[in-house]
């Protein structure tokens, strides 16, 4: 047993409590830091090998910092569309300007001057590139999320819905084509091409605007003629524009017939492009009779495939036939002209989505979530970021909310996981423990002083 050992035990106590105060002060300083994870001090005893049954040699105490990286912070709602938080396990993958890869929970991303998404610490968000349908192109490759390349986009027309009344009082024309002798099964492409001619007198006609993949607008006309068969009508789809579309002499791209029930509701649709004879169309899962119109543009735009909804089977929700004037009751279509990018957002699946002035949206990237077997052993870096270590294990990239990865919350940020009341309590405890350790030193010093006075 030695008074010097007691002095050293007091000194170890001072060192341990100093480290504890360091962690407490750092936690308090970062109480408002987005994505910050608190550090605690873990104390362990130091035992001297000289301790025996009849004597004791103090060893003191040692302290080591321990990160609580896996502890969830409180979510804070924001108004910025590129702010995201993680609920559960995982980290956003980021890189510093030099290209070194880190991991963070700080999701305060914003577009920088180069069109890249970076957080407040300047780390660049990494993601998977996706195709127009939102499918990941290469899950083994992540790149810096950049949105500046998508300055504009055009949305081609894919869906067209028609509806209106065809006057049941109309009789079949007999000249220059005898429609009283034509049935739904004998209406030909040649007949349709004649109907589409500008000089032909139609029973009913309507022009519709559609868009190609380059954002160019085109007119598509639907011309209808009453047939001799009861409750049957023929139609031709054509382009009145001088050019821009591949079709027949009069630019017919599709044709067919409509047959109605005795109560005026739509009974049957026969439909085809110009490459085949019209065939009966089966109602889809929603009960709608939809014909698929292929369109071959001649201006360099990709070919289109437009789903034309003529109405519900045995329903008057689309086309109907009543003894009333011709009219258009409903007409809607998607597609839009070229629009400029107006904003970027991140959704709850992790998709980075660009919005455009024409109302179109486009998925550009998907944000992966990196998970670790032991996230508390990651190495802390500046800017609430962490580096991979041997103890943390290798990172694994997962899609959000799959395979144990956390959920992405848009319009949110994860706050610090520091509890101020807990830290202030720890501060008081640390201060008292430090004072007590200092008292050990002064008391041992007084005892040594007494021992020295014995010699006198």
C-alpha positions in Angstrom: 0.0 0.0 0.0 1.4 3.4 -0.9 0.2 7.0 -0.6 1.7 7.6 -4.0 -0.6 5.0 -5.4 -3.5 7.0 -3.9 -2.2 10.1 -5.5 -2.0 8.3 -8.9 -5.6 7.0 -8.4 -6.8 10.6 -7.9 -4.9 11.7 -11.0 -6.6 9.0 -13.0 -9.9 10.2 -11.7 -9.2 13.7 -12.9 -8.2 12.4 -16.3 -11.3 10.3 -16.6 -13.7 13.1 -15.5 -11.9 15.5 -17.9 -12.7 13.2 -20.7 -16.3 12.9 -19.5 -16.6 16.7 -19.4 -15.2 16.8 -23.0 -17.9 14.5 -24.3 -20.6 16.4 -22.4 -19.4 19.7 -23.7 -19.3 18.4 -27.3 -22.8 17.0 -27.0 -24.2 20.2 -25.6 -22.4 22.3 -28.3 -24.0 20.1 -31.0 -27.5 19.9 -29.6 -28.8 21.7 -32.7 -26.6 20.0 -35.3 -28.5 18.0 -37.9 -27.6 14.3 -37.8 -25.3 14.6 -34.8 -24.8 11.5 -32.7 -23.9 11.9 -29.1 -20.8 10.4 -27.4 -20.7 9.1 -23.9 -17.9 8.3 -21.5 -17.6 4.7 -20.4 -15.6 4.1 -17.2 -13.6 1.0 -16.2 -11.5 0.1 -13.2 -7.7 -0.2 -13.2 -6.6 -2.9 -10.8 -3.1 -3.1 -9.5 -1.5 -6.6 -9.5 -0.1 -5.9 -6.0 -3.5 -6.2 -4.3 -3.7 -9.1 -1.8 -6.0 -10.4 0.9 -4.4 -8.3 3.6 -3.5 -5.2 1.6 -4.8 -3.1 -1.3 -3.0 -1.0 -3.9 -5.3 1.4 -5.8 -5.2 1.3 -9.5 -7.6 4.1 -10.3 -10.0 4.5 -13.2 -9.9 4.8 -17.0 -12.5 6.3 -19.3 -13.1 5.8 -23.0 -15.5 7.5 -25.4 -18.4 5.5 -26.9 -20.5 6.8 -29.8 -24.2 6.2 -29.9 -24.4 6.3 -33.7 -27.3 3.8 -33.9 -29.6 5.9 -31.6 -32.4 7.6 -33.5 -32.6 11.4 -33.3 -35.9 13.4 -33.3 -37.4 14.2 -36.7 -37.9 17.9 -37.6 -40.3 18.9 -40.3 -39.0 21.3 -43.0 -40.3 23.0 -46.1 -37.4 22.2 -48.5 -38.2 19.4 -50.9 -34.7 18.0 -50.9 -34.5 17.6 -47.1 -34.7 14.0 -46.1 -34.3 12.0 -42.9 -33.8 8.3 -42.1 -35.9 6.5 -39.6 -34.2 3.2 -38.6 -30.9 1.8 -39.6 -28.6 3.1 -42.3 -26.8 6.1 -43.6 -26.8 8.3 -46.7 -23.7 7.7 -48.9 -21.8 10.9 -49.5 -18.4 11.9 -50.9 -16.2 14.9 -50.1 -14.9 17.2 -52.9 -11.8 15.0 -53.1 -13.8 11.9 -53.8 -13.4 10.1 -50.4 -16.6 8.2 -49.4 -18.3 8.8 -46.1 -21.7 8.0 -44.5 -24.0 10.5 -42.8 -27.5 10.9 -41.3 -27.4 14.7 -42.1 -29.9 14.9 -45.0 -30.0 18.7 -45.5 -29.3 18.4 -49.2 -29.5 21.3 -51.7 -28.4 21.9 -55.3 -25.0 23.5 -55.5 -23.6 25.7 -58.2 -22.7 22.6 -60.3 -26.2 21.1 -60.1 -25.1 18.4 -57.6 -27.0 17.7 -54.4 -24.8 18.5 -51.4 -25.5 18.8 -47.6 -24.7 21.7 -45.3 -21.2 20.2 -44.8 -20.5 20.2 -48.5 -20.6 16.4 -48.9 -22.0 15.2 -52.2 -25.0 12.8 -52.2 -24.4 9.5 -54.0 -27.2 7.5 -55.8 -28.2 5.0 -58.3 -29.0 6.2 -61.8 -32.5 5.2 -62.9 -34.2 4.9 -66.3 -37.4 6.8 -67.2 -39.6 4.1 -65.6 -37.6 4.4 -62.3 -35.7 1.1 -62.6 -32.1 1.1 -61.3 -29.8 0.9 -64.2 -26.8 -0.6 -62.4 -27.1 -1.4 -58.7 -23.4 -2.0 -58.3 -22.5 1.6 -59.3 -23.2 4.8 -57.4 -22.5 8.2 -58.6 -22.8 11.8 -57.5 -26.5 12.9 -57.8 -26.5 15.7 -60.4 -29.7 17.2 -61.6 -28.4 20.1 -63.8 -28.4 17.9 -67.0 -32.2 17.7 -66.9 -32.9 21.3 -67.9 -36.1 20.5 -69.8 -38.3 17.6 -70.7 -41.2 16.8 -73.0 -44.0 14.5 -72.1 -45.5 12.5 -75.0 -49.2 11.6 -75.1 -49.8 8.1 -73.9 -53.5 8.2 -72.9 -56.5 9.8 -74.6 -60.0 9.6 -73.3 -63.0 10.4 -75.5 -66.7 10.8 -74.8 -69.8 12.3 -76.3 -73.2 11.7 -77.8 -73.8 10.4 -81.3 -77.2 11.5 -82.6 -79.4 8.3 -82.9 -81.6 10.2 -85.3 -78.8 10.2 -88.0 -79.4 8.2 -91.1 -76.7 6.4 -93.2 -75.3 8.4 -96.1 -75.5 6.7 -99.5 -73.2 9.0 -101.6 -70.4 9.1 -102.5 -70.1 5.9 -100.3 -73.2 3.8 -99.6 -72.8 3.5 -95.8 -76.2 1.8 -95.6 -74.6 -1.3 -97.2 -71.5 -1.3 -94.8 -71.5 -3.3 -91.6 -68.9 -3.2 -88.8 -67.2 -6.2 -90.2 -67.0 -4.8 -93.8 -65.7 -1.2 -93.0 -62.3 -1.1 -94.7 -59.2 1.0 -94.6 -60.1 2.4 -98.0 -63.5 3.5 -96.7 -61.7 5.1 -93.7 -59.2 6.9 -95.9 -62.2 8.4 -97.9 -63.9 9.5 -94.7 -60.7 11.3 -93.6 -60.5 13.3 -96.9 -61.0 17.0 -96.3 -63.8 17.1 -99.0 -65.8 14.4 -97.4 -69.0 15.4 -95.5 -68.7 13.8 -92.0 -71.6 13.1 -89.7 -69.5 14.2 -86.8 -65.9 15.2 -86.4 -63.6 16.5 -83.7 -59.9 17.4 -83.7 -57.6 16.5 -80.8 -54.2 17.8 -79.9 -51.5 15.3 -78.9 -47.7 15.5 -78.2 -44.7 13.5 -79.5 -41.6 12.7 -77.5 -39.9 15.9 -78.5 -42.8 18.1 -77.2 -44.2 18.9 -80.7 -47.9 19.2 -80.8 -49.9 17.4 -83.5 -53.6 17.3 -84.5 -55.5 14.0 -84.6 -59.0 14.1 -86.0 -61.7 11.5 -85.3 -64.4 11.4 -88.0 -67.6 9.4 -87.5 -70.2 8.1 -90.0 -73.5 6.3 -89.3 -73.7 2.8 -90.8 -76.7 0.9 -92.1 -76.4 -1.7 -89.3 -78.6 -0.6 -86.4 -76.8 1.4 -83.7 -73.4 1.1 -85.5 -70.9 3.8 -86.4 -67.6 3.8 -88.3 -64.7 6.1 -87.4 -61.4 7.1 -88.9 -58.4 8.6 -87.0 -56.2 10.8 -89.1 -54.0 13.9 -89.1 -55.2 17.0 -90.8 -51.7 18.5 -90.6 -49.8 18.7 -93.9 -47.0 16.5 -92.6 -45.5 15.0 -89.5 -47.3 11.6 -89.5 -47.0 8.4 -91.6 -50.4 7.1 -92.7 -52.6 6.6 -95.8 -53.2 9.1 -98.5 -55.3 11.2 -96.2 -53.1 10.4 -93.2 -55.3 7.8 -91.6 -53.5 6.1 -88.7 -56.3 4.1 -87.1 -59.9 3.1 -87.8 -62.8 1.0 -86.6 -66.4 0.9 -85.5 -68.6 1.5 -82.5 -71.8 -0.4 -81.7 -74.3 0.7 -79.2 -77.0 -1.1 -77.1 -80.7 -0.3 -77.5 -80.5 1.9 -74.4 -77.8 4.1 -75.9 -74.8 2.6 -74.0 -71.6 1.5 -75.7 -71.7 -2.2 -76.6 -68.7 -3.0 -78.7 -65.5 -1.4 -80.1 -63.7 -2.8 -83.1 -60.3 -1.1 -83.6 -57.0 -1.3 -85.5 -54.1 0.7 -86.8 -53.6 0.7 -90.5 -51.7 -2.6 -90.5 -54.6 -4.9 -89.7 -58.3 -5.3 -90.0 -60.3 -4.0 -87.0 -61.0 -6.6 -84.4 -63.3 -6.6 -81.3 -61.6 -5.0 -78.3 -62.0 -6.7 -74.9 -62.8 -4.5 -71.9 -59.9 -3.9 -69.5 -59.9 -4.5 -65.8 -61.8 -1.3 -65.2 -64.4 -2.2 -67.8 -63.2 0.4 -70.3 -62.9 -0.3 -74.1 -59.5 0.9 -75.0 -57.9 0.8 -78.5 -54.1 1.1 -78.9 -53.2 3.6 -81.7 -49.6 3.3 -83.1 -48.3 6.6 -84.5 -45.2 6.9 -86.6 -43.9 10.5 -86.6 -41.9 11.8 -89.5 -40.1 14.6 -87.7 -37.5 12.4 -85.9 -39.5 11.9 -82.7 -39.8 8.4 -81.3 -42.9 6.5 -82.4 -45.9 6.8 -80.0 -48.4 4.3 -78.8 -51.6 6.1 -77.6 -54.2 4.3 -75.5 -57.6 5.7 -76.6 -60.4 5.1 -74.1 -63.8 5.2 -75.9 -65.8 4.5 -72.7 -67.0 1.8 -70.5 -68.6 -1.4 -71.8 -72.4 -1.3 -71.4 -72.0 2.2 -70.1 -72.6 5.8 -71.4 -69.6 7.2 -69.5 -67.7 7.7 -72.8 -69.4 7.5 -76.2 -73.1 7.1 -76.1 -76.0 7.1 -78.7 -79.1 9.0 -77.8 -81.7 11.0 -79.9 -80.0 14.3 -79.1 -77.6 16.7 -80.8 -74.0 15.6 -81.4 -71.7 16.9 -78.6 -68.5 16.2 -76.8 -69.1 15.4 -73.1 -65.5 14.5 -72.1 -62.1 14.8 -73.6 -58.8 14.4 -71.7 -55.3 13.5 -72.6 -51.8 13.5 -71.0 -48.6 14.8 -72.6 -47.2 18.3 -72.7 -45.0 20.6 -74.6 -41.3 21.1 -73.6 -41.1 22.4 -70.0 -38.1 23.9 -68.1 -37.0 22.4 -64.8 -38.7 24.2 -61.9 -37.6 22.1 -59.0 -36.2 18.9 -57.5 -37.7 16.8 -54.7 -37.0 13.5 -53.0 -39.9 11.1 -52.2 -40.3 8.4 -49.5 -38.9 5.7 -51.8 -35.7 7.7 -52.2 -36.3 8.8 -55.8 -34.8 12.1 -56.8 -37.5 13.7 -59.0 -37.3 16.7 -61.3 -40.4 18.8 -61.9 -41.0 20.8 -65.0 -43.0 23.9 -66.0 -45.3 21.8 -68.3 -46.4 19.7 -65.3 -44.3 16.7 -66.2 -42.1 14.9 -63.6 -39.1 12.6 -64.2 -37.3 10.2 -61.8 -33.6 10.8 -62.1 -31.9 9.0 -59.3 -32.6 6.6 -56.4 -30.9 7.1 -53.1 -29.4 4.0 -51.5 -29.2 3.4 -47.8 -25.8 2.0 -46.5 -26.0 -0.3 -43.5 -23.3 -1.7 -41.2 -23.2 -4.7 -38.9 -21.7 -2.4 -36.1 -22.5 1.3 -36.9 -21.3 2.4 -33.4 -17.7 1.6 -34.4 -17.7 4.0 -37.4 -15.0 6.7 -37.3 -16.4 10.2 -36.7 -15.5 12.8 -39.3 -16.2 16.5 -39.6 -19.7 17.5 -40.7 -21.6 14.7 -38.9 -20.1 12.1 -41.3 -18.5 8.8 -40.5 -15.9 6.6 -42.1 -15.9 2.9 -42.4 -13.5 0.9 -40.0 -12.6 -2.7 -39.5 -14.7 -2.9 -36.4 -17.8 -1.4 -38.1 -17.7 -4.0 -40.9 -18.2 -3.4 -44.7 -21.1 -1.3 -45.9 -24.0 -2.8 -47.7 -26.2 -0.8 -50.1 -29.9 -1.4 -49.8 -33.1 0.2 -51.1 -34.9 2.3 -48.4 -37.2 0.2 -46.1 -35.9 -3.1 -47.5 -33.6 -5.7 -46.1 -33.3 -4.0 -42.7 -32.6 -0.5 -44.2 -34.4 2.5 -42.7 -37.3 4.4 -44.0 -36.7 7.7 -45.9 -38.9 10.6 -44.7 -39.1 13.5 -47.1 -39.5 17.1 -46.0 -37.8 16.2 -42.7 -34.4 16.3 -41.0 -33.1 14.1 -38.2 -32.0 16.3 -35.3 -29.3 15.6 -32.8 -29.9 12.7 -30.4 -28.6 14.8 -27.5 -30.9 15.1 -24.4 -30.0 18.4 -22.7 -31.4 17.5 -19.4 -29.4 14.3 -19.4 -26.2 16.2 -20.4 -26.7 18.8 -17.6 -27.2 16.0 -15.1 -24.1 14.3 -16.3 -22.2 17.6 -16.2 -23.1 18.0 -12.5 -22.1 14.5 -11.7 -18.8 14.9 -13.6 -18.0 18.2 -11.8 -18.6 16.5 -8.4 -16.6 13.5 -9.3 -13.7 15.7 -10.5 -13.8 17.7 -7.2 -13.7 14.4 -5.3 -10.7 13.2 -7.3 -9.0 16.5 -6.6 -9.8 16.0 -2.9 -8.1 12.6 -3.0 -4.9 14.3 -4.2 -5.0 17.1 -1.5 -5.8 14.6 1.2 -3.0 12.3 0.2 -0.7 15.3 0.0 -1.6 16.2 3.6 -0.9 12.7 4.8 2.5 12.8 3.1 3.1 16.1 4.8 2.3 14.5 8.1 4.7 11.7 7.4 7.5 14.2 6.6 6.9 16.0 9.9 7.5 12.7 11.8 11.1 12.9 10.8 11.4 16.3 12.4 
